[in-house]
Amino acid sequence: MISAGANQAADETEKRPRVHSLSQTLRLIRSDIAFRCAYEHKPANWKTGLRMLRHPGVACVVRFRLQCFFYFNHLAPLGWLMKYLNFIFYSVVIDERARIGGSLYMGHAASILIAANVTIGERCILFHQNTLGLSPFLEPGARAGNLLIGNDVVFAGGSCAYGDIVIEDRCFVGVNAVVNRSCPPDSTLFGVPAQVIGRRPSTTD
């Protein structure tokens, strides 16, 4: 069961006004590239940033940021174009209504789907074949619920999450795991349905 506090947080998230200014979009793109440089132990300078734009994962994230900017600034055809290019090139579909924080890392841009009902914190790491917010087990017309994902969460290849749940900070979702219930911070999850099998070392420990 999701807590009353989490439900309240989800309601507040839905009511928050959407702002996608050009400066905000550029800051998000800059944070995405800077985090990738740090994650891959590469120098964070403009030359490295430009070279990284050739990487499918970086290009896909940049197009998503532009997609959001265009959709919410009355330039829907351009937003649709960004979304369509990600789908054609990489089979990546991210709804522009999904709320995704800065420093998004996409290791392998291949077959990733993020639905509109998903809220993701900072420094989320995705690999490939991740589905967030949708499930084949939902009956037609059923409400998927709000999937809330904290900061520093890692989704390994093939992992999925859906339902009215909260995945707390610093969780690691293992290969092909399916998360359909809330989990505490620093959890390591594996299996179908996913079970907490351990606890990741916290920086506060």
C-alpha positions as a LaTeX table, in Angstrom:
\begin{tabular}{lrrr}
\hline
Residue & $x$ (\AA) & $y$ (\AA) & $z$ (\AA) \\
\hline
Met1 & 0.00 & 0.00 & 0.00 \\
Ile2 & 1.26 & 3.44 & $-0.86$ \\
Ser3 & 1.37 & 5.82 & 2.08 \\
Ala4 & $-0.93$ & 8.81 & 2.54 \\
Gly5 & 2.11 & 11.07 & 2.41 \\
Ala6 & 3.15 & 9.65 & $-0.96$ \\
Asn7 & $-0.38$ & 10.14 & $-2.30$ \\
Gln8 & $-0.29$ & 13.75 & $-1.14$ \\
Ala9 & 3.08 & 14.25 & $-2.81$ \\
Ala10 & 1.70 & 12.81 & $-6.06$ \\
Asp11 & $-1.30$ & 15.15 & $-5.94$ \\
Glu12 & 0.96 & 18.15 & $-5.35$ \\
Thr13 & 3.14 & 17.07 & $-8.26$ \\
Glu14 & 0.14 & 16.90 & $-10.60$ \\
Lys15 & $-1.02$ & 20.38 & $-9.53$ \\
Arg16 & 2.41 & 22.00 & $-9.95$ \\
Pro17 & 2.47 & 24.35 & $-12.97$ \\
Arg18 & 4.55 & 23.21 & $-15.90$ \\
Val19 & 7.32 & 25.62 & $-16.84$ \\
His20 & 9.63 & 24.85 & $-19.75$ \\
Ser21 & 11.54 & 28.02 & $-20.52$ \\
Leu22 & 14.50 & 27.99 & $-22.87$ \\
Ser23 & 16.91 & 28.72 & $-20.02$ \\
Gln24 & 15.47 & 25.87 & $-17.94$ \\
Thr25 & 15.71 & 23.49 & $-20.88$ \\
Leu26 & 19.34 & 24.43 & $-21.51$ \\
Arg27 & 20.17 & 23.98 & $-17.82$ \\
Leu28 & 18.65 & 20.49 & $-17.89$ \\
Ile29 & 20.61 & 19.55 & $-21.02$ \\
Arg30 & 23.80 & 20.87 & $-19.44$ \\
Ser31 & 23.18 & 18.85 & $-16.27$ \\
Asp32 & 22.49 & 15.71 & $-18.34$ \\
Ile33 & 25.78 & 16.02 & $-20.20$ \\
Ala34 & 27.77 & 17.00 & $-17.08$ \\
Phe35 & 26.45 & 13.97 & $-15.17$ \\
Arg36 & 27.35 & 11.67 & $-18.03$ \\
Cys37 & 30.88 & 13.08 & $-18.08$ \\
Ala38 & 31.21 & 12.44 & $-14.34$ \\
Tyr39 & 29.67 & 8.95 & $-14.60$ \\
Glu40 & 32.04 & 7.95 & $-17.40$ \\
His41 & 35.06 & 9.71 & $-15.84$ \\
Lys42 & 35.50 & 12.11 & $-18.73$ \\
Pro43 & 36.58 & 15.76 & $-18.51$ \\
Ala44 & 33.62 & 18.12 & $-18.21$ \\
Asn45 & 34.39 & 20.69 & $-20.88$ \\
Trp46 & 32.67 & 21.98 & $-23.99$ \\
Lys47 & 34.72 & 19.80 & $-26.34$ \\
Thr48 & 33.70 & 16.63 & $-24.52$ \\
Gly49 & 30.11 & 17.88 & $-24.43$ \\
Leu50 & 30.03 & 18.36 & $-28.19$ \\
Arg51 & 31.54 & 14.93 & $-28.79$ \\
Met52 & 28.97 & 13.37 & $-26.50$ \\
Leu53 & 26.14 & 14.70 & $-28.65$ \\
Arg54 & 27.08 & 11.98 & $-31.13$ \\
His55 & 26.23 & 9.29 & $-28.55$ \\
Pro56 & 22.70 & 7.90 & $-29.05$ \\
Gly57 & 21.91 & 8.12 & $-25.34$ \\
Val58 & 22.86 & 11.80 & $-25.14$ \\
Ala59 & 21.12 & 12.69 & $-28.41$ \\
Cys60 & 17.97 & 10.92 & $-27.23$ \\
Val61 & 17.89 & 12.81 & $-23.91$ \\
Val62 & 18.53 & 16.15 & $-25.63$ \\
Arg63 & 15.67 & 15.51 & $-28.05$ \\
Phe64 & 13.40 & 14.68 & $-25.11$ \\
Arg65 & 14.28 & 17.97 & $-23.41$ \\
Leu66 & 13.54 & 19.84 & $-26.64$ \\
Gln67 & 10.32 & 17.84 & $-27.04$ \\
Cys68 & 9.10 & 19.14 & $-23.67$ \\
Phe69 & 10.13 & 22.69 & $-24.49$ \\
Phe70 & 8.28 & 22.67 & $-27.81$ \\
Tyr71 & 5.12 & 21.00 & $-26.52$ \\
Phe72 & 4.71 & 23.39 & $-23.60$ \\
Asn73 & 5.52 & 26.50 & $-25.63$ \\
His74 & 2.80 & 25.98 & $-28.27$ \\
Leu75 & 5.13 & 24.41 & $-30.82$ \\
Ala76 & 3.57 & 20.96 & $-30.79$ \\
Pro77 & 4.60 & 19.99 & $-34.36$ \\
Leu78 & 8.27 & 20.44 & $-33.45$ \\
Gly79 & 7.72 & 18.55 & $-30.20$ \\
Trp80 & 6.09 & 15.72 & $-32.13$ \\
Leu81 & 9.09 & 15.69 & $-34.51$ \\
Met82 & 11.55 & 15.26 & $-31.61$ \\
Lys83 & 9.39 & 12.47 & $-30.18$ \\
Tyr84 & 9.07 & 10.77 & $-33.56$ \\
Leu85 & 12.83 & 10.87 & $-34.21$ \\
Asn86 & 13.54 & 9.19 & $-30.88$ \\
Phe87 & 10.99 & 6.50 & $-31.69$ \\
Ile88 & 12.27 & 5.88 & $-35.23$ \\
Phe89 & 15.98 & 5.88 & $-34.37$ \\
Tyr90 & 15.96 & 4.15 & $-30.98$ \\
Ser91 & 12.43 & 2.88 & $-30.18$ \\
Val92 & 12.42 & 5.32 & $-27.26$ \\
Val93 & 9.08 & 6.90 & $-26.29$ \\
Ile94 & 9.00 & 9.39 & $-23.40$ \\
Asp95 & 5.76 & 11.24 & $-22.79$ \\
Glu96 & 6.27 & 14.99 & $-22.58$ \\
Arg97 & 4.04 & 15.06 & $-19.48$ \\
Ala98 & 6.48 & 12.86 & $-17.54$ \\
Arg99 & 8.37 & 14.88 & $-14.94$ \\
Ile100 & 12.05 & 14.04 & $-15.12$ \\
Gly101 & 14.71 & 15.85 & $-13.10$ \\
Gly102 & 18.16 & 16.85 & $-14.22$ \\
Ser103 & 21.18 & 14.61 & $-14.85$ \\
Leu104 & 19.24 & 11.92 & $-16.73$ \\
Tyr105 & 21.58 & 9.18 & $-17.95$ \\
Met106 & 20.57 & 6.82 & $-20.74$ \\
Gly107 & 23.26 & 4.20 & $-21.16$ \\
His108 & 21.78 & 2.41 & $-24.16$ \\
Ala109 & 19.07 & 4.23 & $-26.05$ \\
Ala110 & 17.03 & 1.19 & $-27.07$ \\
Ser111 & 13.38 & 0.29 & $-26.39$ \\
Ile112 & 12.67 & 2.62 & $-23.48$ \\
Leu113 & 9.16 & 3.75 & $-22.60$ \\
Ile114 & 8.25 & 6.32 & $-19.92$ \\
Ala115 & 4.56 & 7.13 & $-19.47$ \\
Ala116 & 2.91 & 10.42 & $-18.55$ \\
Asn117 & 2.20 & 9.33 & $-14.97$ \\
Val118 & 5.88 & 9.04 & $-14.03$ \\
Thr119 & 7.87 & 11.46 & $-11.87$ \\
Ile120 & 11.63 & 10.91 & $-11.69$ \\
Gly121 & 14.13 & 12.71 & $-9.46$ \\
Glu122 & 17.71 & 13.69 & $-10.13$ \\
Arg123 & 20.47 & 11.47 & $-11.54$ \\
Cys124 & 18.30 & 8.60 & $-12.76$ \\
Ile125 & 20.20 & 5.95 & $-14.74$ \\
Leu126 & 18.48 & 3.92 & $-17.46$ \\
Phe127 & 20.00 & 1.26 & $-19.67$ \\
His128 & 17.82 & $-0.51$ & $-22.25$ \\
Gln129 & 14.36 & $-2.05$ & $-22.54$ \\
Asn130 & 13.04 & $-0.16$ & $-19.51$ \\
Thr131 & 9.30 & 0.44 & $-19.16$ \\
Leu132 & 8.20 & 2.92 & $-16.50$ \\
Gly133 & 4.55 & 3.60 & $-15.70$ \\
Leu134 & 2.78 & 1.01 & $-17.88$ \\
Ser135 & 1.93 & $-2.65$ & $-17.41$ \\
Pro136 & 0.46 & $-5.29$ & $-19.75$ \\
Phe137 & $-1.52$ & $-6.56$ & $-16.76$ \\
Leu138 & $-3.67$ & $-3.43$ & $-16.45$ \\
Glu139 & $-7.22$ & $-3.90$ & $-17.65$ \\
Pro140 & $-8.45$ & $-1.54$ & $-20.39$ \\
Gly141 & $-9.50$ & 1.76 & $-18.87$ \\
Ala142 & $-7.78$ & 1.07 & $-15.55$ \\
Arg143 & $-5.80$ & 3.92 & $-14.00$ \\
Ala144 & $-2.10$ & 3.17 & $-13.87$ \\
Gly145 & $-1.44$ & 5.36 & $-10.82$ \\
Asn146 & 1.43 & 7.73 & $-10.15$ \\
Leu147 & 4.87 & 6.16 & $-10.26$ \\
Leu148 & 7.24 & 8.25 & $-8.10$ \\
Ile149 & 10.97 & 7.59 & $-8.45$ \\
Gly150 & 13.49 & 9.25 & $-6.16$ \\
Asn151 & 17.03 & 10.50 & $-6.73$ \\
Asp152 & 19.98 & 8.32 & $-7.78$ \\
Val153 & 17.84 & 5.35 & $-8.84$ \\
Val154 & 19.31 & 2.84 & $-11.31$ \\
Phe155 & 17.26 & 0.68 & $-13.69$ \\
Ala156 & 19.29 & $-2.17$ & $-15.19$ \\
Gly157 & 18.53 & $-3.67$ & $-18.60$ \\
Gly158 & 15.00 & $-5.00$ & $-19.03$ \\
Ser159 & 13.74 & $-3.73$ & $-15.69$ \\
Cys160 & 10.26 & $-2.24$ & $-15.37$ \\
Ala161 & 8.14 & $-0.44$ & $-12.78$ \\
Tyr162 & 4.45 & 0.37 & $-12.68$ \\
Gly163 & 1.60 & 1.10 & $-10.31$ \\
Asp164 & 0.73 & 3.64 & $-7.65$ \\
Ile165 & 4.07 & 3.19 & $-5.90$ \\
Val166 & 7.16 & 5.01 & $-4.67$ \\
Ile167 & 10.70 & 3.87 & $-5.45$ \\
Glu168 & 12.77 & 5.72 & $-2.89$ \\
Asp169 & 16.22 & 7.30 & $-3.29$ \\
Arg170 & 19.30 & 5.29 & $-4.29$ \\
Cys171 & 17.47 & 2.09 & $-5.21$ \\
Phe172 & 18.96 & $-0.37$ & $-7.68$ \\
Val173 & 16.49 & $-2.29$ & $-9.85$ \\
Gly174 & 18.18 & $-5.40$ & $-11.22$ \\
Val175 & 18.11 & $-6.95$ & $-14.68$ \\
Asn176 & 14.60 & $-7.91$ & $-15.85$ \\
Ala177 & 13.07 & $-7.05$ & $-12.47$ \\
Val178 & 9.44 & $-5.89$ & $-12.34$ \\
Val179 & 8.70 & $-3.47$ & $-9.50$ \\
Asn180 & 5.00 & $-3.25$ & $-8.57$ \\
Arg181 & 5.21 & $-2.22$ & $-4.92$ \\
Ser182 & 6.87 & 0.59 & $-3.00$ \\
Cys183 & 10.38 & 0.08 & $-1.65$ \\
Pro184 & 12.52 & 1.87 & 0.96 \\
Pro185 & 15.68 & 3.88 & 0.23 \\
Asp186 & 18.90 & 2.08 & $-0.73$ \\
Ser187 & 17.07 & $-1.12$ & $-1.74$ \\
Thr188 & 18.47 & $-3.65$ & $-4.21$ \\
Leu189 & 15.61 & $-5.33$ & $-6.06$ \\
Phe190 & 15.53 & $-8.45$ & $-8.22$ \\
Gly191 & 12.88 & $-10.82$ & $-9.51$ \\
Val192 & 9.36 & $-10.91$ & $-10.93$ \\
Pro193 & 7.71 & $-9.41$ & $-9.00$ \\
Ala194 & 10.74 & $-7.63$ & $-7.59$ \\
Gln195 & 11.80 & $-8.37$ & $-4.03$ \\
Val196 & 14.25 & $-6.47$ & $-1.85$ \\
Ile197 & 17.29 & $-8.74$ & $-1.59$ \\
Gly198 & 19.70 & $-6.34$ & 0.03 \\
Arg199 & 20.59 & $-2.80$ & 0.90 \\
Arg200 & 23.00 & $-0.58$ & $-1.00$ \\
Pro201 & 25.66 & 1.22 & 1.05 \\
Ser202 & 24.42 & 4.72 & 1.77 \\
Thr203 & 26.68 & 7.76 & 1.71 \\
Thr204 & 25.40 & 8.54 & 5.21 \\
Asp205 & 26.39 & 5.12 & 6.63 \\
\hline
\end{tabular}
